[in-house]
Amino acid sequence: MASIPIPVRANPHPNLRPLNILRDLPHVADLIELCFASTMDSDGQRYVQDMRRAGRDESFLHWATKMAESTSLPLTGYVWEENSKVVGNASLVPFRYNGQRLYLIANVATHPDFRRRGIARALTERAIQHGLDHKASIWLHVREDNPGAVQLYSDLGFRERARRTNWKGYCDRALPIPKSDISIGGRAGRDWPRQQEWLHQTYPDALAWYGKWNFSPLRPGQWNMIYLFFVDMGIRQWSALKGDQLEAALAVIPSGREPNALWLAAGPGSSREAVLSLLLHARRTLNGYPHLTLEYPKGDFDEAIRAAGFAPLRTLLWMEYEGATSQA
Ligand SMILES: CC(C)(COP(=O)(O)OP(=O)(O)OC[C@H]1O[C@@H](n2cnc3c(N)ncnc32)[C@H](O)[C@@H]1OP(=O)(O)O)[C@@H](O)C(=O)NCCC(=O)NCCS
């Protein structure tokens, strides 16, 4: 019987292959450093150095090959090679939340000499396929001031879910107290339901897999107080009142993942002055911190946050893969 030839599907991108952490990490670190040079902060530099260090550590690499799917390190991904040189990269960072599997596509980068040839598109498409094969939700974040990348991701089927700005402000005990009809005081237990509702809106469930926010230490009540006394969290929180009406609340949870992060709770009806007064109060009072950070949805309170002396570091679009749209 004559055998029927099975058509072999040609690999559409022979230059694209999975990341090999045993040999690619230092090259990917170089590429990331080159491509993100203009926006890389000290955290980014540390990240690149960690990648290089990991690339030199044999025992780490052997351990990591087994762990690639279960750590949050960028150990999974795809690279693009030209003449045996890595010129493109897309990392996949795995997460698990409430039993759900998610991937964050990160470090999408193409060497400047090879741009606009479809390399980032092919790498991102492959990363999406990897997520779909693992039945995962697929996310990424991209700077608002990177329209080329936003265009690429939108074309591939990602949709914006949130737009959030990272702010940084320095402490200064000599800051003047502005004249206003807002009074700042310790957060009262009766303010908690409102504060909790606003926190929930501001730090939404949709991003909790990444933010891992935990506001339960802010809860009032005797048992929580006793617990906090033993774990010595040193939480500070304040309410901003107009008359006896709660306008906004602000907290710092020193022993969290981000010890100098502020957690601002405000609603659509909250006054700008309340947010301004709270943030000035924090800068005046929290002198033990070199600086304070705040991550907040871009929008209504930008002006108040800026007026309180905080500078924007970056605004990120959080995008989730919704599915490829049919191309015209
Ligand atoms: C953004 C980046 C990854 C794009 O890489 P690339 O390989 O050149 O991208 P592609 O050739 O696959 O482009 C695919 C599409 O993205 C969009 N795009 C990419 N770069 C663009 C640019 N500079 N300006 C406008 N659109 C751009 C276009 O729609 C493009 O399609 P087209 O060429 O048919 O118009 C690359 O410029 C880079 O490394 N930048 C620095 C790092 C970075 O910003 N990474 C993204 C982080 S989220």
The ligand as a Gaussian input file, in Angstrom:
#p B3LYP/6-31G(d) Opt

LIG

0 1
 C        8.249000      47.951000      20.978000
 C        9.227000      46.978000      20.297000
 C        9.311000      45.723000      21.145000
 C        8.663000      46.646000      18.898000
 O        9.525000      45.681000      18.321000
 P        9.517000      45.368000      16.754000
 O       10.126000      44.042000      16.550000
 O       10.119000      46.514000      16.026000
 O        7.946000      45.332000      16.455000
 P        7.238000      44.721000      15.170000
 O        8.091000      44.901000      13.965000
 O        6.782000      43.342000      15.472000
 O        5.991000      45.694000      15.061000
 C        4.664000      45.233000      15.084000
 C        3.727000      46.437000      15.076000
 O        3.882000      47.163000      16.292000
 C        3.706000      48.575000      16.031000
 N        4.960000      49.265000      16.264000
 C        6.121000      48.704000      16.675000
 N        7.060000      49.662000      16.836000
 C        6.468000      50.835000      16.536000
 C        6.923000      52.185000      16.521000
 N        8.174000      52.521000      16.865000
 N        6.059000      53.137000      16.170000
 C        4.793000      52.837000      15.821000
 N        4.305000      51.568000      15.812000
 C        5.144000      50.592000      16.164000
 C        3.300000      48.683000      14.568000
 O        1.890000      48.558000      14.521000
 C        3.971000      47.444000      14.001000
 O        3.383000      47.015000      12.810000
 P        3.917000      47.618000      11.383000
 O        5.395000      47.561000      11.412000
 O        3.257000      46.698000      10.410000
 O        3.406000      49.030000      11.356000
 C       10.634000      47.611000      20.104000
 O       10.497000      48.875000      19.532000
 C       11.418000      47.730000      21.392000
 O       12.175000      46.841000      21.766000
 N       11.250000      48.867000      22.100000
 C       11.927000      49.091000      23.374000
 C       11.377000      48.175000      24.457000
 C        9.869000      48.310000      24.590000
 O        9.333000      49.414000      24.631000
 N        9.178000      47.168000      24.702000
 C        7.749000      47.104000      24.915000
 C        7.516000      47.006000      26.363000
 S        5.837000      46.784000      26.771000

